[in-house]
């Protein structure tokens, strides 16, 4: 049974942790005061903010929201467990629902950032089992508020294929959450083709969330949280670039990949990708089916890019139909994600409706 409300990771552990940082209490206060007027409106109704656009009630779906299964994390040892829980505050499910209500989030698509890619096969299999069964349980408790992406042990691609099929067909999970690479291997490596083939066959969304760039650890030290602020978007940029240039997206054109944090840096400087092989043809050994920038219009992105101008630019480059609401909850990067979309003046009402939840509802089969 899932329990909630523990105040310290070394207390009796709940089966699921909705993790957050020290600013969580302050974040809750900010969320409660976040109702704004804009091109759309959001009025609290019995404590729950209801978002409307042109008088139409919009079901809002957050595709970027995290949680943790402590029992799974502890399988990798106390150090791994502490790494994922120390310095953060625990919350119960009711706290998360209150925050969702305050911001105007009707549903979250839960994911667990992979920390098991270097584990042995048996350990990785057990971590994934605990993760996915825990996710199923929390979704079953509040099916109108939560769906989830499955965990998979991608260091063993044939096992990941089995896990994904079981998670989607038997457990009812809506896709898979993956990192930006698997250890030292890029997803474009042919060894991962069976996994991509299964994702395409099942027609599910794959949420690609970066894990940082440890190869650059020395240069990202110092003030400013650079390993996250720079490292995470860079990790996504590298992962997507390999999938494009190594022909993975040509081989599996039906893949539905959702890239966190607006897709990293790639969509912001996309045209350089088109010119690399023109400038250095001897360093390009694979002929792609189309220009590199055209593949970006086949991917999906969350809108966690903070400013109206950044959202306008992303929509102009990839199309508004490829963008979805994302908060990175419970990390307090953005506590006005709904208003960010409502108040971006370049968007039409139809585009706002799609980004807030319509596109996600279709992809996640909500």
C-alpha positions as CSV (number, residue, x, y, z in Angstrom):
1,X,0.0,0.0,0.0
2,X,1.2,3.5,-0.7
3,X,1.6,5.7,2.3
4,X,2.4,9.4,2.3
5,X,3.4,12.2,4.6
6,X,6.8,11.2,5.9
7,X,8.9,14.1,6.8
8,X,12.4,12.6,6.5
9,X,13.7,10.0,4.1
10,X,14.9,7.8,6.9
11,X,11.5,7.6,8.5
12,X,9.2,4.8,7.5
13,X,9.4,5.2,3.7
14,X,6.3,5.6,1.6
15,X,6.2,3.6,-1.6
16,X,6.1,6.7,-3.6
17,X,7.9,10.0,-2.8
18,X,6.6,13.2,-4.5
19,X,10.0,14.9,-4.1
20,X,10.7,18.6,-3.9
21,X,13.4,21.0,-2.8
22,X,13.7,23.3,0.2
23,X,11.7,26.0,-1.5
24,X,8.6,23.8,-1.6
25,X,6.7,25.6,1.2
26,X,7.4,28.9,-0.4
27,X,6.4,27.4,-3.8
28,X,3.0,26.4,-2.4
29,X,2.4,30.0,-1.2
30,X,3.4,31.3,-4.7
31,X,1.1,28.8,-6.4
32,X,-1.8,29.8,-4.2
33,X,-1.4,33.4,-5.4
34,X,-0.7,32.6,-9.0
35,X,-4.2,33.1,-10.5
36,X,-3.9,35.8,-13.2
37,X,-6.0,37.3,-15.9
38,X,-4.9,37.0,-19.5
39,X,-6.0,35.9,-22.9
40,X,-7.5,32.9,-21.1
41,X,-8.9,33.0,-17.6
42,X,-8.4,30.8,-14.6
43,X,-10.9,31.0,-11.7
44,X,-10.7,29.0,-8.6
45,X,-13.7,26.7,-8.2
46,X,-14.1,25.1,-4.8
47,X,-10.3,25.4,-4.3
48,X,-9.5,24.1,-7.8
49,X,-8.4,26.5,-10.5
50,X,-10.3,25.9,-13.7
51,X,-8.7,27.1,-16.9
52,X,-10.8,28.4,-19.7
53,X,-9.9,29.8,-23.1
54,X,-12.6,31.8,-25.0
55,X,-15.2,30.5,-22.5
56,X,-14.2,26.9,-23.1
57,X,-13.0,24.8,-20.2
58,X,-9.6,23.4,-21.0
59,X,-8.3,20.1,-19.5
60,X,-4.7,20.9,-18.6
61,X,-2.1,18.1,-18.7
62,X,1.5,18.5,-17.3
63,X,3.7,16.1,-19.2
64,X,6.8,16.9,-17.1
65,X,6.3,15.9,-13.5
66,X,8.5,13.7,-11.3
67,X,8.2,11.2,-8.4
68,X,10.4,8.5,-6.8
69,X,9.9,5.0,-5.5
70,X,12.2,4.8,-2.5
71,X,12.3,1.0,-2.4
72,X,13.6,0.9,-5.9
73,X,16.2,3.6,-5.2
74,X,17.4,1.7,-2.1
75,X,18.2,-1.4,-4.2
76,X,21.2,0.5,-5.5
77,X,22.5,1.1,-2.0
78,X,22.1,3.8,0.7
79,X,24.4,6.2,-1.2
80,X,22.1,6.1,-4.2
81,X,19.0,6.5,-2.0
82,X,20.5,9.5,-0.2
83,X,21.6,11.1,-3.5
84,X,17.9,11.1,-4.6
85,X,16.4,12.2,-1.3
86,X,18.8,14.2,0.9
87,X,18.2,17.9,1.1
88,X,14.6,17.6,-0.2
89,X,11.3,17.8,1.6
90,X,8.8,15.0,1.4
91,X,5.1,15.7,0.7
92,X,2.0,13.6,0.6
93,X,-0.2,13.1,-2.4
94,X,-2.8,15.6,-1.1
95,X,-0.1,18.3,-1.0
96,X,0.7,17.6,-4.6
97,X,-3.0,17.8,-5.6
98,X,-3.4,21.1,-3.8
99,X,-0.5,22.5,-5.7
100,X,-1.9,21.2,-9.0
101,X,-5.3,22.7,-8.1
102,X,-3.7,26.1,-7.3
103,X,-1.8,26.3,-10.5
104,X,-4.6,24.9,-12.7
105,X,-3.1,21.5,-13.5
106,X,-5.8,18.9,-14.0
107,X,-3.5,16.0,-14.7
108,X,0.1,15.1,-14.4
109,X,2.0,12.5,-16.5
110,X,4.4,11.1,-13.8
111,X,7.9,10.0,-14.7
112,X,11.0,8.7,-12.8
113,X,14.4,10.0,-13.9
114,X,16.5,6.9,-14.6
115,X,19.2,6.2,-12.1
116,X,19.6,2.5,-12.8
117,X,21.4,2.4,-16.2
118,X,24.6,1.1,-14.7
119,X,23.0,-1.6,-12.6
120,X,23.3,-5.3,-13.3
121,X,20.5,-7.1,-15.1
122,X,18.7,-8.5,-12.0
123,X,18.9,-5.3,-10.0
124,X,17.7,-3.2,-12.9
125,X,14.8,-5.6,-13.6
126,X,13.7,-5.3,-9.9
127,X,14.1,-1.5,-9.9
128,X,11.9,-1.2,-13.0
129,X,9.3,-3.6,-11.5
130,X,9.0,-1.6,-8.3
131,X,8.9,1.7,-10.2
132,X,6.2,0.6,-12.6
133,X,4.0,-1.1,-10.0
134,X,4.3,1.9,-7.8
135,X,3.3,4.2,-10.6
136,X,0.3,2.0,-11.4
137,X,-0.8,2.2,-7.8
138,X,-0.7,6.0,-7.5
139,X,-2.5,6.4,-10.9
140,X,-5.2,4.0,-9.7
141,X,-5.8,6.0,-6.6
142,X,-6.4,9.2,-8.6
143,X,-7.0,8.2,-12.2
144,X,-8.5,11.6,-13.1
145,X,-5.3,13.3,-11.9
146,X,-2.4,11.0,-12.8
147,X,-1.1,8.9,-15.7
148,X,2.5,7.7,-15.9
149,X,5.5,6.9,-18.2
150,X,7.0,3.5,-17.6
151,X,10.6,2.9,-16.4
152,X,12.7,0.6,-18.6
153,X,16.2,-0.9,-18.2
154,X,17.7,0.4,-21.4
155,X,21.2,-0.9,-20.7
156,X,19.6,-4.3,-21.6
157,X,17.6,-3.4,-24.7
158,X,15.9,-6.7,-25.1
159,X,14.8,-6.5,-21.5
160,X,13.6,-3.0,-22.0
161,X,11.4,-4.2,-24.9
162,X,9.7,-6.7,-22.7
163,X,9.3,-4.2,-19.8
164,X,7.8,-1.6,-22.1
165,X,5.3,-4.1,-23.7
166,X,4.3,-5.3,-20.2
167,X,3.9,-1.8,-18.9
168,X,1.8,-0.6,-21.7
169,X,-0.3,-3.7,-22.5
170,X,-0.7,-5.1,-19.0
171,X,-0.2,-2.2,-16.6
172,X,-1.8,0.6,-18.6
173,X,1.2,3.0,-18.5
174,X,1.2,5.5,-21.3
175,X,4.7,5.4,-22.7
176,X,8.3,5.3,-21.5
177,X,10.6,7.8,-19.7
178,X,14.3,7.6,-20.7
179,X,17.5,9.5,-20.1
180,X,19.6,11.3,-22.6
181,X,22.0,8.4,-23.1
182,X,22.6,5.0,-21.5
183,X,25.9,5.1,-19.6
184,X,28.5,5.9,-22.3
185,X,26.3,4.9,-25.2
186,X,24.1,7.1,-27.4
187,X,20.5,6.0,-28.1
188,X,21.4,6.1,-31.8
189,X,23.6,3.0,-31.4
190,X,22.0,0.1,-33.3
191,X,21.8,-2.0,-30.1
192,X,18.9,0.2,-29.1
193,X,17.0,-0.3,-32.4
194,X,14.8,-3.0,-30.9
195,X,13.6,-0.7,-28.2
196,X,12.8,2.1,-30.7
197,X,11.0,-0.4,-32.9
198,X,8.8,-1.5,-30.0
199,X,8.0,2.1,-29.1
200,X,7.0,2.7,-32.7
201,X,5.0,-0.5,-32.8
202,X,3.1,0.3,-29.6
203,X,2.6,3.9,-30.8
204,X,3.5,5.4,-27.4
205,X,5.1,8.6,-26.3
206,X,8.8,8.5,-25.1
207,X,9.7,11.2,-22.7
208,X,13.4,12.0,-23.0
209,X,14.7,13.7,-19.9
210,X,18.4,14.7,-19.6
211,X,20.7,13.3,-17.0
212,X,23.4,16.0,-17.3
213,X,26.8,15.8,-19.0
214,X,29.3,14.2,-16.6
215,X,32.0,14.3,-19.2
216,X,32.0,18.1,-18.7
217,X,31.9,17.9,-14.9
218,X,35.1,19.9,-14.4
219,X,34.0,22.8,-16.6
220,X,30.6,22.9,-15.0
221,X,31.8,23.3,-11.4
222,X,31.4,26.5,-9.5
223,X,28.6,29.0,-8.9
224,X,25.4,28.9,-10.9
225,X,24.3,25.2,-10.9
226,X,25.9,24.9,-14.3
227,X,25.7,21.1,-14.4
228,X,22.0,21.5,-14.5
229,X,21.4,24.9,-16.1
230,X,23.8,24.2,-19.0
231,X,24.4,20.5,-18.7
232,X,20.8,19.2,-18.8
233,X,19.7,21.1,-22.0
234,X,23.1,20.2,-23.6
235,X,22.5,16.5,-22.9
236,X,19.1,16.7,-24.7
237,X,20.7,18.5,-27.6
238,X,23.3,15.9,-28.0
239,X,20.9,13.0,-27.7
240,X,18.5,14.4,-30.3
241,X,21.3,15.4,-32.7
242,X,22.6,11.8,-32.7
243,X,19.1,10.4,-33.3
244,X,18.8,12.7,-36.3
245,X,22.3,12.4,-37.9
246,X,22.8,8.7,-37.3
247,X,19.5,8.0,-39.1
248,X,17.5,6.6,-36.2
249,X,14.6,8.8,-37.0
250,X,14.7,7.8,-40.6
251,X,14.6,4.1,-39.6
252,X,11.7,4.7,-37.2
253,X,9.7,7.5,-38.6
254,X,6.7,6.8,-36.4
255,X,8.5,7.5,-33.2
256,X,6.9,9.9,-30.8
257,X,9.6,11.5,-28.7
258,X,8.9,14.3,-26.2
259,X,12.0,16.3,-25.3
260,X,12.2,18.0,-21.9
261,X,13.0,21.7,-21.4
262,X,12.0,22.8,-24.8
263,X,14.3,20.3,-26.5
264,X,17.4,21.8,-25.0
265,X,19.4,24.1,-27.3
266,X,18.7,22.4,-30.6
267,X,15.5,24.2,-31.6
268,X,17.0,27.6,-30.7
269,X,20.0,27.2,-33.1
270,X,18.6,24.6,-35.5
271,X,19.7,26.1,-38.8
272,X,23.4,25.4,-38.0
273,X,22.5,21.7,-38.1
274,X,21.6,22.1,-41.8
275,X,24.9,23.7,-42.7
276,X,27.3,21.3,-41.0
277,X,27.4,18.7,-43.7
278,X,27.5,21.4,-46.4
279,X,30.5,22.9,-44.8
280,X,32.3,19.7,-43.9
281,X,31.0,17.0,-46.3
282,X,33.9,14.7,-45.6
283,X,32.6,14.4,-42.0
284,X,29.1,13.3,-43.0
285,X,29.0,9.7,-44.0
286,X,25.2,9.1,-43.9
287,X,22.6,10.5,-46.3
288,X,19.5,11.6,-44.4
289,X,16.0,11.5,-45.9
290,X,15.5,15.2,-45.3
291,X,17.2,18.3,-43.9
292,X,18.2,17.9,-40.2
293,X,15.9,20.8,-39.2
294,X,12.9,19.1,-40.6
295,X,13.2,16.3,-38.1
296,X,12.7,18.8,-35.3
297,X,9.1,19.3,-36.6
298,X,8.4,15.6,-36.0
299,X,9.4,15.7,-32.3
300,X,7.5,17.0,-29.3
301,X,8.6,19.5,-26.6
302,X,7.5,20.7,-23.3
303,X,7.0,24.5,-22.8
304,X,9.4,24.8,-19.9
305,X,11.3,27.7,-21.4
306,X,10.1,30.5,-19.1
307,X,9.4,33.5,-21.3
308,X,6.8,34.4,-24.0
309,X,9.6,35.2,-26.5
310,X,11.2,31.8,-25.9
311,X,7.8,30.1,-26.4
312,X,7.1,32.2,-29.5
313,X,10.5,31.2,-31.0
314,X,10.0,27.5,-30.3
315,X,6.6,27.5,-31.8
316,X,7.9,29.4,-34.9
317,X,10.6,26.8,-35.4
318,X,8.8,23.5,-34.7
319,X,5.1,24.3,-34.7
320,X,2.8,25.0,-31.8
321,X,1.2,21.5,-32.3
322,X,4.4,19.9,-31.1
323,X,4.5,21.7,-27.7
324,X,2.9,20.7,-24.4
325,X,2.6,22.1,-20.9
326,X,5.4,21.1,-18.6
327,X,6.3,22.2,-15.0
328,X,9.2,19.9,-13.8
329,X,7.2,19.6,-10.6
330,X,8.1,19.4,-7.8
331,X,11.3,21.3,-8.6
332,X,10.3,25.0,-8.5
333,X,11.6,26.0,-11.9
334,X,8.2,27.3,-13.0
335,X,5.1,27.8,-10.8
336,X,3.1,29.7,-13.4
337,X,3.4,27.3,-16.3
338,X,-0.3,27.7,-17.2
339,X,-0.1,31.5,-17.2
340,X,3.1,31.3,-19.2
341,X,1.0,29.8,-22.0
342,X,-2.1,31.9,-21.5
343,X,-0.1,35.1,-21.6
344,X,2.2,34.4,-24.6
345,X,0.7,37.0,-27.0
346,X,1.9,35.3,-30.2
347,X,-0.3,32.3,-29.6
348,X,-3.8,32.0,-30.9
349,X,-6.5,30.6,-28.6
350,X,-6.5,27.4,-30.5
351,X,-2.8,27.1,-30.0
352,X,-3.1,27.7,-26.3
353,X,-5.8,25.0,-26.0
354,X,-3.5,22.5,-27.8
355,X,-0.5,23.3,-25.7
356,X,-2.3,23.3,-22.4
357,X,-3.7,19.8,-22.8
358,X,-5.3,18.9,-26.1
359,X,-2.1,17.6,-27.7
360,X,-1.1,15.7,-24.6
361,X,-4.6,14.1,-24.3
362,X,-4.3,12.6,-27.7
363,X,-0.7,11.3,-27.3
364,X,-1.3,9.9,-23.8
365,X,-4.8,8.6,-24.7
366,X,-6.5,10.5,-21.9
